[in-house]
Amino acid sequence: MFVDAHTHHFVSNYSTVELLRKEGYTAVYILAYIPVKPLYHTTLVDLFRWLVEVEPMRFKELGIKVCVGVGIHPRNIPHFGLAQLLESMEEFVARADFIGEVGLEVGSVEEVEVLSEMLRLAERLDKPLIIHTPRREKELILKKLRDVLESSSIQLDRVVVDHASYELIEEFIELGTFIGLTVQPGKLSVNQLINLVVKHPELIELGMVNSDCGRDPSDPLAVKLSYEGLVKADINVSGALKLVRDNALRFTGLK
C-alpha cells in the first residue's frame, strides 16, 4: 500500500526491511549516497554495483519492490577521478530505475557542472531524476537550481526536487516539478506536512512523501504515519494515497 520515495535502505538491516513489509509497504526507492566525500571515483562505482546488483535481490526475498537510483550526490563528488566517474555513469544509469540522488549542496561551479551532466544523462537515457536540496541556504540553492533547470530541456514531470521546507514551499511549487516531502527530524514533521497540504492542495498532485531513512535519525514508517495523519485530518483517502503511493508510482512508472 505504501511507497517510500526516498531512502538509503541499503544501509538498513534485514529486520527494518521485514518491518516495512509487515506494515504494508509495497515498494521503496533507494538512492545512492555515502556520508563521506570519496577520495577516488571507484568508491562510487562499487556503490553503484552494490545498488543495482545486490539490493534488488534482498528486497525481492521479502516481497517488496525496489526502485534503484544512481547518481553523484553533491557531497559525493570525488577528490580524484571525476572525469572517469562521469564516463562510467551511463552504464550504471542504464541499469538503474532513475538518477539520484543528485543536486546542489553549496552551489559551487563544480556542483552545477555535475548536476547539469546528470540532467543531460537523464534526457539521453529517458530516466527520471531526484534532486537533493540542502538544509542550509536552501533559498539560495533553489534560485541556482531554478537556473540550472531552465537551462536544461528536461521535462519537469521527470524531476523531483526533494526535501522541501515548510517556509519555502511556494518556491518549491513554482519550480513546476514533483516535490519531495521528507518527514524526518530537522525537515518536516507530520503536522507540518498536514498543514502544507491543507494550505496548498496542489501538493496532492505534486507531492511525494518520503522518510530519507538510512544512517541518520529517521523513522522507517514515516510514510505510513503521514498517511494516517493525513486521513485523520480529513484529507480524503484518494488524495492521501497520491501523496504516499500514487505520485511516486506515476513518477517512475512502477506497476
C-alpha positions as CSV (number, residue, x, y, z in Angstrom):
1,M,0.0,0.0,0.0
2,F,2.8,2.5,0.8
3,V,5.8,3.6,-1.3
4,D,8.7,5.4,0.4
5,A,10.1,7.5,-2.5
6,H,13.4,8.4,-1.0
7,T,15.5,6.1,1.2
8,H,19.0,4.8,1.8
9,H,17.8,1.4,2.9
10,F,20.9,-0.3,1.5
11,V,22.4,0.5,5.0
12,S,19.3,-0.7,6.8
13,N,19.4,-4.1,8.4
14,Y,17.1,-7.1,7.4
15,S,14.8,-6.5,10.4
16,T,14.0,-3.0,9.1
17,V,13.1,-4.3,5.7
18,E,10.9,-7.0,7.3
19,L,9.2,-4.3,9.3
20,L,8.3,-2.4,6.1
21,R,6.7,-5.5,4.7
22,K,4.7,-6.1,7.8
23,E,3.5,-2.5,7.9
24,G,2.2,-2.6,4.4
25,Y,5.0,-1.2,2.3
26,T,4.9,-2.5,-1.3
27,A,7.9,-0.5,-2.7
28,V,10.8,1.6,-1.7
29,Y,13.1,3.8,-3.7
30,I,16.8,3.6,-2.8
31,L,19.1,6.4,-3.7
32,A,22.9,6.5,-3.9
33,Y,24.7,8.4,-1.2
34,I,27.6,7.8,1.3
35,P,28.3,10.1,4.3
36,V,31.9,10.9,3.2
37,K,33.4,12.7,0.3
38,P,35.2,9.9,-1.7
39,L,38.9,10.1,-2.3
40,Y,38.5,8.2,-5.6
41,H,35.8,7.7,-8.2
42,T,36.0,3.9,-7.8
43,T,34.3,4.1,-4.4
44,L,31.1,5.3,-6.1
45,V,31.5,2.7,-8.9
46,D,31.4,0.0,-6.2
47,L,28.4,1.6,-4.5
48,F,26.5,1.6,-7.8
49,R,27.3,-2.0,-8.3
50,W,26.0,-2.8,-4.9
51,L,22.8,-1.0,-5.5
52,V,22.0,-2.4,-9.0
53,E,23.3,-5.9,-8.5
54,V,22.7,-6.8,-4.8
55,E,19.9,-4.8,-3.2
56,P,17.1,-5.8,-5.5
57,M,17.6,-9.4,-4.6
58,R,17.4,-8.7,-0.9
59,F,14.1,-6.8,-1.2
60,K,12.7,-9.4,-3.6
61,E,13.2,-12.0,-0.9
62,L,10.7,-10.1,1.3
63,G,8.2,-9.3,-1.4
64,I,9.0,-5.6,-1.6
65,K,9.6,-3.9,-5.0
66,V,12.6,-1.7,-5.1
67,C,13.5,1.2,-7.4
68,V,17.2,1.9,-7.5
69,G,18.7,5.3,-8.2
70,V,22.3,6.0,-9.0
71,G,23.9,9.4,-9.3
72,I,26.6,11.7,-8.0
73,H,25.4,13.4,-4.8
74,P,27.0,16.9,-4.4
75,R,28.7,15.8,-1.2
76,N,30.0,12.7,-3.0
77,I,31.9,14.4,-5.9
78,P,35.2,12.6,-5.5
79,H,38.5,14.3,-4.9
80,F,40.1,12.4,-7.8
81,G,38.7,10.8,-10.9
82,L,35.5,12.8,-11.6
83,A,36.1,12.6,-15.3
84,Q,36.4,8.8,-15.2
85,L,33.3,8.6,-13.0
86,L,31.2,10.7,-15.4
87,E,32.4,8.4,-18.2
88,S,31.1,5.3,-16.4
89,M,27.8,6.8,-15.3
90,E,25.9,5.8,-18.4
91,E,26.5,2.1,-17.8
92,F,25.0,2.3,-14.3
93,V,22.2,4.7,-15.1
94,A,21.1,2.4,-17.9
95,R,20.8,-0.4,-15.3
96,A,19.0,1.7,-12.7
97,D,15.4,2.9,-12.5
98,F,16.2,6.6,-12.1
99,I,19.0,9.0,-11.4
100,G,19.5,10.1,-7.8
101,E,20.5,11.4,-5.5
102,V,21.9,14.3,-7.3
103,G,21.7,18.1,-6.7
104,L,23.3,21.1,-5.1
105,E,24.7,21.4,-1.6
106,V,26.7,24.7,-1.7
107,G,26.0,25.6,-5.3
108,S,29.7,25.6,-6.4
109,V,30.7,25.7,-10.1
110,E,31.7,22.0,-9.9
111,E,28.3,21.0,-8.4
112,V,26.4,22.9,-11.1
113,E,28.5,21.2,-13.8
114,V,27.9,17.7,-12.3
115,L,24.2,18.3,-11.9
116,S,24.0,19.6,-15.5
117,E,25.6,16.5,-16.7
118,M,23.2,14.3,-14.7
119,L,20.3,16.2,-16.3
120,R,21.7,15.6,-19.8
121,L,22.2,11.9,-19.0
122,A,18.6,11.7,-17.7
123,E,17.3,13.1,-21.0
124,R,19.6,10.9,-23.2
125,L,18.6,7.7,-21.4
126,D,15.0,8.8,-20.6
127,K,15.3,8.3,-16.9
128,P,13.5,10.3,-14.1
129,L,15.7,12.2,-11.7
130,I,15.6,13.1,-8.0
131,I,17.4,16.3,-6.9
132,H,18.7,16.9,-3.4
133,T,18.4,20.3,-1.7
134,P,20.4,21.1,1.5
135,R,19.3,22.0,4.9
136,R,21.3,25.2,4.9
137,E,21.0,28.2,2.5
138,K,18.0,26.4,0.8
139,E,16.5,29.6,-0.6
140,L,19.8,30.5,-2.3
141,I,20.2,27.0,-3.7
142,L,16.7,26.9,-5.0
143,K,17.4,30.0,-7.1
144,K,20.5,28.4,-8.5
145,L,18.6,25.2,-9.1
146,R,15.9,27.0,-11.0
147,D,18.5,28.5,-13.3
148,V,20.0,25.0,-13.9
149,L,16.6,23.6,-14.7
150,E,15.7,26.5,-17.0
151,S,18.9,26.0,-19.0
152,S,18.1,22.3,-19.4
153,S,15.5,20.9,-21.8
154,I,14.4,18.1,-19.4
155,Q,10.7,17.7,-18.9
156,L,9.8,18.9,-15.4
157,D,7.4,16.0,-14.8
158,R,10.5,13.8,-14.9
159,V,12.1,15.6,-12.0
160,V,11.6,15.5,-8.2
161,V,13.1,18.4,-6.2
162,D,13.4,16.9,-2.7
163,H,13.5,17.9,0.9
164,A,11.0,20.8,0.6
165,S,11.0,23.1,3.6
166,Y,7.9,24.4,5.4
167,E,9.0,28.0,4.9
168,L,9.8,27.8,1.2
169,I,7.0,25.5,-0.1
170,E,5.8,28.2,-2.5
171,E,9.2,28.4,-4.1
172,F,9.2,24.6,-4.5
173,I,5.8,24.7,-6.1
174,E,6.9,27.4,-8.5
175,L,9.6,25.1,-9.9
176,G,6.9,23.0,-11.6
177,T,8.5,19.6,-10.7
178,F,7.3,16.9,-8.4
179,I,8.1,17.8,-4.8
180,G,9.8,15.6,-2.2
181,L,8.2,16.0,1.2
182,T,10.7,14.5,3.6
183,V,9.2,13.6,7.1
184,Q,12.3,13.4,9.2
185,P,13.8,15.2,12.2
186,G,15.1,18.5,11.0
187,K,13.0,18.5,7.9
188,L,9.2,18.2,8.0
189,S,7.0,16.8,10.9
190,V,3.7,15.0,10.2
191,N,1.8,18.1,11.5
192,Q,3.8,20.4,9.2
193,L,3.1,18.1,6.3
194,I,-0.7,18.2,7.0
195,N,-0.6,22.0,7.3
196,L,1.1,22.3,3.9
197,V,-1.4,20.0,2.2
198,V,-4.3,21.9,3.7
199,K,-2.8,25.3,2.6
200,H,-1.6,24.1,-0.7
201,P,-3.9,21.4,-2.1
202,E,-1.9,21.3,-5.3
203,L,0.6,19.3,-3.4
204,I,-1.8,16.3,-3.6
205,E,-0.9,16.1,-7.3
206,L,2.8,17.1,-6.9
207,G,4.0,15.8,-3.5
208,M,5.8,12.6,-2.8
209,V,6.2,11.8,1.0
210,N,9.4,10.1,2.0
211,S,11.4,9.3,5.0
212,D,15.0,9.7,3.8
213,C,15.7,6.7,6.0
214,G,19.2,5.5,6.3
215,R,22.0,6.1,8.7
216,D,20.7,9.4,10.1
217,P,17.8,9.8,12.6
218,S,14.6,8.9,10.8
219,D,11.5,6.8,11.2
220,P,11.3,4.0,8.6
221,L,7.5,4.1,9.0
222,A,7.3,7.9,8.3
223,V,5.3,7.4,5.1
224,K,2.7,5.3,6.9
225,L,2.4,7.6,9.8
226,S,2.0,10.5,7.4
227,Y,-0.9,8.7,5.7
228,E,-2.6,8.1,9.0
229,G,-2.2,11.7,10.0
230,L,-3.5,13.0,6.7
231,V,-6.6,10.8,6.8
232,K,-7.2,11.8,10.4
233,A,-7.0,15.4,9.4
234,D,-9.8,14.8,6.9
235,I,-7.7,14.7,3.8
236,N,-9.7,12.3,1.6
237,V,-8.2,8.8,1.2
238,S,-7.6,9.1,-2.5
239,G,-5.6,12.3,-2.0
240,A,-3.6,10.9,0.9
241,L,-2.8,7.8,-1.3
242,K,-1.5,10.1,-4.0
243,L,1.0,11.6,-1.6
244,V,2.2,8.3,-0.1
245,R,2.0,6.0,-3.1
246,D,0.4,7.0,-6.4
247,N,2.5,10.0,-7.3
248,A,5.7,8.0,-6.7
249,L,4.5,5.2,-8.9
250,R,3.5,7.7,-11.6
251,F,6.9,9.3,-11.5
252,T,8.8,6.1,-12.1
253,G,6.2,4.2,-14.0
254,L,6.4,1.3,-11.4
255,K,3.5,-1.1,-11.7
